[in-house]
Structures are given as structure tokens and as C-alpha cells.
Amino acid sequence: MDDLASKSLLPNGLRDGLPPDAAHEADIHNLVLATFAARGYERVEPPLVEFEESLLNGAGEALALSTFRLMDPVSQRMMGVRADMTPQIARIATTRLRKAPRPLRLSYGGPVLRVRGNPLQPDREFRQAGVELIGAEASAADCEVILLAFEALKASGVTQLSVDLTLPTLVPGVCAEMSLDAAKVRKIRVALDRKDAAALAAIGGQAAGMLGRLLDAAGPVEKAMPALASATLPPGPAAERARLIAVTEVLQREAPDLVITVDPVENRGFEYHSGLSFTFFARGVRGELGCGGRYLAGHAGEPSTGFSLFLHNLLRAVEFPPPAKRLLLPPGTGEAAGAALRAQGWVTVAALAENAEMAAEARRLLCSHFLVGGSPVAVASEGEN
Amino acid sequence: MRANEPLVMALPKGRILSEVMPLVRRAGIEPEAAFDDPSSRALQFATNISNLKIIRVRSFDVATFIANGAAHFGVAGNDVLMEFDYAELYAPVDLKIGRCRLSVAARPDLIKQDDPSRWSHIRIATKYPNVTRHHFAARGVQAECIKLHGAMELAPSLGLCRRIVDLVSTGQTLKENGLVEVEKIADITSRLVVNRTALKTRSEELGRWVDRFREVADAA
């Protein structure tokens, strides 16, 4: 027994997907990717492992601390296991697909691995599914991806969705404009990350005062926008604010059932983002369902945006589908007969040996029905799942 | 957790509670009678607000309940927030109560000939191992922390270690145990703490409570 137990122990943050959860996750994965495909986002499939220097280049740099490394015994070069797929898609778009017409719409889905989870989300391996829209500066691109994420989440069955919009360049822009020294900027950053109004006020100065007002403004869009609109911003952040205003108007019109909040000073999780970014939440569900935003792809710095949905969190936000109707077929059932039943929507399970008690056998194999004289009969209720 | 369930407010047991309750009451929240009944063993309490209930837990657990979304908002000192540094916690309002300091203290006779610039490693008894490690790491010193849950002041006199990191308000407890405060790590006050997801998804109702507590704290 000890031996069995020790074999079943997995490393921290990793787990086995079992029935029916594994099938459910795969269904949702396929469903969101189909939603992306229907809007012209074409699937790409990057490798799980790449050379470290290309994986952690550009947008990937922020992920260096989260990336597992291993030595390639063949090339003797260091490789990294992807911790996020976005930098890989940006690499593909700006290298092998550099001649493809812009804007380029790509979609992707697959597992990522991180060195550590956090105390609240211990998962180290999880599945991402997302899109990237490469070479698109217009605010219409931001609207498109946010509305697409909303559509995909709704299609998966998530209700009471809200999106939090943020401008990751605003705080650095304001600090640079007021030419604050690095130590002070770091203190401001920590205070803002903790949303700690008292710590921010204690730092003092014009920047802290203004950021403090923006911190207080975070909340429902109706409350946050006037405060944000009246703030005096340097040109870079001001342009992003104009984008935020334009995008908010479209979202309010096109997605009236989506709750919009604005948090101008949010930064955590947006280390490589260069403009308007967003996070999706569902009421009562712990953790983010997905996030994304603007970044610069490749050496040429193509303006791009996109998002990833986090399947492990998404699964917590959706109702489980009713169990499939499983039908136990007696031994010797012909292929054609089985196929006809499957065509009617049955999941068929073949009994491999004769059994006098087919009803009991069906219950033992978690089937809801068994076949009597060619037609399905429900298993008595105590055996139903 | 599902949609229209009541909001849950987590309050810390003990010392701070007597300072917190006047603010809570001024914000218009009145817990049921059992809350003030010392013989009651209840942990959850209804309030005069139909959609709001209160839980009373240890101060470190306030942060854990709220970070995990099991409570939506509550009151915690920034000592607790610094120790956990949960990304899911927001601390939008300084309630300006529970004022004290998080400090390093030591027995003067044991550290008299000590030269801090030569340290590579020190032993410290504390309830705050993360804060302590960070604080000393910032000056290139490795802090080996002995985690205690209380009665920190005993540790140096019994030879467990030479220093402790703990909350200090008047300094009386330190003095009684032959310790002196040698360095302040941070000023501490209690904060109104909010769960990030709850603030984003129930921003209207939680935003109202945040504003209410901000008014009450500013008026105090």
C-alpha cells in the first residue's frame, strides 16, 4: 500500500485529469478554439520546448523567472519549457509568418508549465487557449479581441462576467514624466500593487498624490472614467487613455451584459504589456478566467494585442454537463447496430463477455442504460449517477 | 460561491476588535447580540444588513479568508498584508486604528559587542518570517527565522535566539522581558481589505462599503 501511495504522489502543482473532468476540459478547449476560428483566427501549434534565448526574447523576457530550463543533450544549448504561449505566437508571427498579410489573426491552445504557482493558485501546469492579433494599432482591434474573449467565455457557459480594463504604461509614464528616482518608483509600485492607499500617501509628492486619486478611482466604469479623464497625463499614457475611452464606449454598446470596471493602476501580471490590457472575472469564481492586452511583437515592435483564457479557472466557472447516456451493448452486437445507436447520440460500451445479469453489469460499468431486445432500457435508479 | 449570496466581512479577534467595532458601527453595521456575548461560541454572525454577515477569526486568518474569496472584505493590519503579500488582496482604506510598529528587539547585553556589518546570518524568533527574511536580505544578511505564534519575548531570555521581530506599541512588554527595540521595520495600522475578484465582480456593492469606511475613517 505504501508503494502504491508513493507512486500516486505527483510533484506540487501537477495533477492527473480524470473522467469526467478531462473530457469536459477538452470539450471546452475545442469550443473556445472553434469560436476563435469562426472569427478568422487560424490555429498555430508551437513546440512545448524552445531554445531559451528565443523563448525569453522580447515579450518573453518577463517570464524568465517562471520558466523551467533543461539542457538539450543534442545541441548542448539551454532550452526552456514555455510558461506562456503568447511570446511563441509573437515569434512565429514576426519570423516565419513575417510576410503574411497584416493584421494577422492567430489562435492557439495547449499546456504551459511554470516553475511555481502562487499560494492561491498552486497549479504549475495548466492549459491556455487564446488569440493574437498582430500588426493592428486601431482601437477596433482591442474591441475585437475583448468581445471575442467575452463570446468564447459565454459560449463555454460562464455567466455574470466582468472585465477589468487597465493601462499598464500609465504608472511608469507618470513616474518618468516627474523624473522620480528608481527607489521611489519601486516604493510606489509596491504600494500600488497592494492597493495600499496609506502606503502611497506616506510616500508623498505630486506623483503619489495623483496616482492616489487614480487608485481611489478604480471601480465601475461610470465612476472611474471621469476621474481618469480629468487626470493630467504625459503624451504616451494620454494616448492609451484615449484608446481606453473609445474601447469602453464600444463595449458598453455591444456587450451590455458585460460588467466593466476600470483600474488605471493595475500592473501585476502585465509585465510585458505596452498598452490597454484587460482581465476577465466571473462573479463568485476565484481567480482570473483570462487576460490579455497590447504588446509589441518582434524586433520591429509590431503593435499587437491578444488574450489567453486559463482553462483550469474557466472550468471552475461553468456548470458540469449532465453525464452522457452510456449504453451497455451485449456481446455479439453487430458493428452496424452499434453504429446506428451511436448515430442516435448514445455512448456505447461493449460487454466483452456474456453476463446473466446485464442490468447489474451495466450499473457496475457506470452505464445508464442496457440493451434489451435491441432497444435501450434504463438501469434502475439506485445505479444512476 | 454563487451569485447572490451575502457579502462576508472578516474581523480579527482580540486586541484590535475593540477598536474596529466603533468604526464598523459608525459605518452602519450592527451585528446580532451574540457577537458581544463572551460566552457565545458562534463564529458567524448576522447583521442588521440583510445581505451582510460577519465572521470573527484570527488576524492572520482574516487575510487568508479574504484572499481565497471565502470572505469578501474585512479588517487586517498591514503587518499581516506584508507577511502574506497575496496578489488577491487590496487594502484601499487606512482605518488609522491599531497603531503600532513592527520592530526588531534584542537583549542589550547579548548584542553589545555585535557588529552588524559583519553579519552573514542571524537567528530571529518571529511570527513574521517572510517580512523578516526580506528585511534582512535587503541588506545582504540571511535571516534564519524561528516561527513562533506568541510569547516571542521569551525567546531571547531562554537562549533560543538573540533577536525577535514583533509588534511593539508601548514597549512595555519588551521592557518587562529585558529587551530593547533596536530597529523599526514598518509602521502598522489596520486597513480595510478587499478581495480582488469580489471588488471587480461586485464593484457596486463593495465599492459602497469601501466609500463608507473611507468616510468613517477620515471623520475619526
Interface residues (C-beta under 8 A of the other chain):
Chain A: N118 P119 L120 T159 Q160 S162 D164 D193 R194 K195 D196 A197 A198 A199 A201 A202 L215 D216 G219 P220 K223 V259 T261 D263 R268 G269 T279 F281 A282 R283 G284 V285 R286 G287 E288
Chain B: M1 R2 A3 E5 A67 N68 G69 N78 L81 F84 D85 Y86 A87 E88 L89 Y90 A91 P92 V93 D94 D187 T189 R191 V194 T197 L199 K200 T201 R202 S203 E204 G207
